[in-house]
């Protein structure tokens, strides 16, 4: 079975970098110079056709690009590969560790960390809303909030769908951090909602009495956002 697991992306095809494909990309990055199929095959102890299969997938995904190199012999120049800017930066990440460090610091730096956490969340929400481009076919403010939360991985469900009074969140992207710092993480999320809801690009006519109130663990595995003062 092929090792590639592709799906539609933003202008590119995503590719599975586990196994041999990841080794091929790592070898291209580590070389520091254009490298040929034959050199990669020898270094990785793989058949050239196997290497060619993976370089094709990596090139399609925008992680490497192909060039030509003269061999000094008659015939066509041979294909060589170098990483693209995206490919050079592709590798293991541990954002969960960074998030844990920051949340732990926030929890310990103040005797009353929740207002600080909410303020940080509000700044985050305002920044997200500013960079987020609402659809040309304008949704309601509540609809824009649902769309943004969907992009962030919260798995929101508006109830009712057309004019929601409540949004259920079926996933928390920071669930592991909640186990140790639930009040701080939820305060960040409340601030996030404050910032998103109050942003002109999302809700240009928000009233002073309107808002979004987060209810952590409103049901088994579900948090809820209550729309207050209109939607």
BELNOR-V442151 format. One line per field, one symbol per residue. psi: psi as a letter, one per 20 degrees, with the letter a starting at -180 (. if undefined). A space follows every 50 residues. Layout:
psi: ???
This chain:
psi: qqipnqrpanirpqqpjrbhghhggghgghhjrpqrgggggghilqqhhg ghghhgghghijhrqqaqppiirqaqqqprqqqrgghhipaqqmhhgggg ggggghhiiqhnighgghgghggggggghgipoqqhnprrghhhgggghg hijilqoporggmqiqopojqoikhhhhhhlghgghhghghggggghiph hgmikpqhiqapppoqlhrojprqppppkr.
